[in-house]
Amino acid sequence: MPGRDYLAIPGPSVMPDAVLSAMHRAAPNIYEGALVDMAATLGPDLRRVARTQGHVAMYIGNGHAAWEAALSNVVASGDTVLVPATGRFGHGWADTAQGLGVQTEILDFGKKDPFDLARVEEALAADTAHRIKAVLAVHVDTSTSVRNDIAGLRAALDRTGHPALLMADCIASLGCDVFEMDAWGVDVMVTGSQKGLMVPPGMCFVFFNDKAASVRAGMAQVSRYWDWTPRANPEQFFQYWNGTAPTQHLYGLRAALDMLMAEGMEAVWKRHDTLARAIWAACDVWAEGGALSLNVADPDNRSRAVTSLRLDQGRATALRRWTEGQISLTLGIGLGMAEPGDPKRDDFFRLGHMGHLNGNMVMGMLGGIEAGLRSLDVPIGDNALGAAAQVIAG
Ligand SMILES: *Cc1c(COP(=O)(O)O)cnc(C)c1O
């Protein structure tokens, strides 16, 4: 189809041309020279994105790899972790822990609401023997688009005097939703390259503070590949990759970090906030017709990176097919909202609005969705695009 395709799924996200062209180069020397020098500049800027003075370890791998990498450094078979879950990704991280022989205590808060901090605090207070070694908290659950209060979890840990590590999954949220690793008291944070960081899938990152480093130091053994200790030392470029570095990804990441640094994290967060609110304003008008609804009722509990929606009578799948087939706009499938085989699975879809995104792209996406809704004869309110434009107009 002529014109540009638009992939509006919650990861991989749209890649900037600057990232793509930075990656388009011949294979570099991995032992010394330009690549090794450039790679040393990545850590400080990654820490600026995560708002931490702590350490960062880089890996070749996707978000699932980041989950396992982080866990492998601080928990062992037989240990226990607490996992408050607000969608599929909380359960996914718990599943990774189970694969390592770790016991998981899961608090399931359903698919529409954030963590109930009082219940988490109760579970921590009940653990007087301090069996729980870590709390695994997904900041933004990409299936439900629920955004959780990570600073509130830290407060709950502190009120109960519980020593467990606070571990956050910011794979969807980093570089989109406000996140302050040090100010919020997060001990370990994991993220991936392909969402807010605007780089292809294939790299992941584990950030950790000195408290987490001391837990790592006390481990009887840690898998050689996942051990974060050598990886957090940029002087040992070759050792920390445990082999060949992800050469092209590193150049892409450098270009993406240049863009984030030039814009500034406050401005990046503000842009995502404005664009998310424009999307919700349009959704609220469409919802007046009674067929479409936003999954998370309270905007305070919604991510600025992804929005999960319901469109009844299986029309979510029909809408996705229409926008992709007719106007090259690809919307995200529903994830974790209904079991396989349940016809309700066709009632859910998601919009990714993370990373390399501006007002004209969002207005185009919303216009494309409106065209699809009209084509499917979905009842909708009037002037959804006007409502979105008003938010962008300020
Ligand atoms: C995308 C995502 C993951 C999984 O990342 P993969 O790269 O697909 O393995 C985990 N957690 C969250 C919150 C995500 O958004």
The ligand as a Tripos MOL2 file, in Angstrom:
@<TRIPOS>MOLECULE
LIG
   15    15     1     0     0
SMALL
NO_CHARGES

@<TRIPOS>ATOM
      1 C1          6.5470   -6.5640   26.5330 C.3       1 LIG1
      2 C2          6.5310   -6.8440   28.0100 C.ar      1 LIG1
      3 C3          7.1510   -7.9680   28.5720 C.ar      1 LIG1
      4 C4          7.7700   -9.0430   27.7440 C.3       1 LIG1
      5 O1          8.7490   -8.5930   26.8930 O.3       1 LIG1
      6 P1          9.2180   -9.5470   25.6950 P.3       1 LIG1
      7 O2         10.2870   -8.7540   25.0390 O.co2     1 LIG1
      8 O3          8.0220   -9.7650   24.8340 O.co2     1 LIG1
      9 O4          9.7160  -10.8110   26.2940 O.co2     1 LIG1
     10 C5          7.1470   -8.1030   29.9380 C.ar      1 LIG1
     11 N1          6.5610   -7.1970   30.7390 N.ar      1 LIG1
     12 C6          5.9330   -6.1180   30.2450 C.ar      1 LIG1
     13 C7          5.2860   -5.1530   31.1740 C.3       1 LIG1
     14 C8          5.8850   -5.9150   28.8710 C.ar      1 LIG1
     15 O5          5.2540   -4.8400   28.3750 O.3       1 LIG1
@<TRIPOS>BOND
     1     1     2 1
     2     2     3 ar
     3     2    14 ar
     4     3     4 1
     5     3    10 ar
     6     4     5 1
     7     5     6 1
     8     6     7 2
     9     6     8 1
    10     6     9 1
    11    10    11 ar
    12    11    12 ar
    13    12    13 1
    14    12    14 ar
    15    14    15 1
@<TRIPOS>SUBSTRUCTURE
     1 LIG1         1 GROUP 0 **** ****
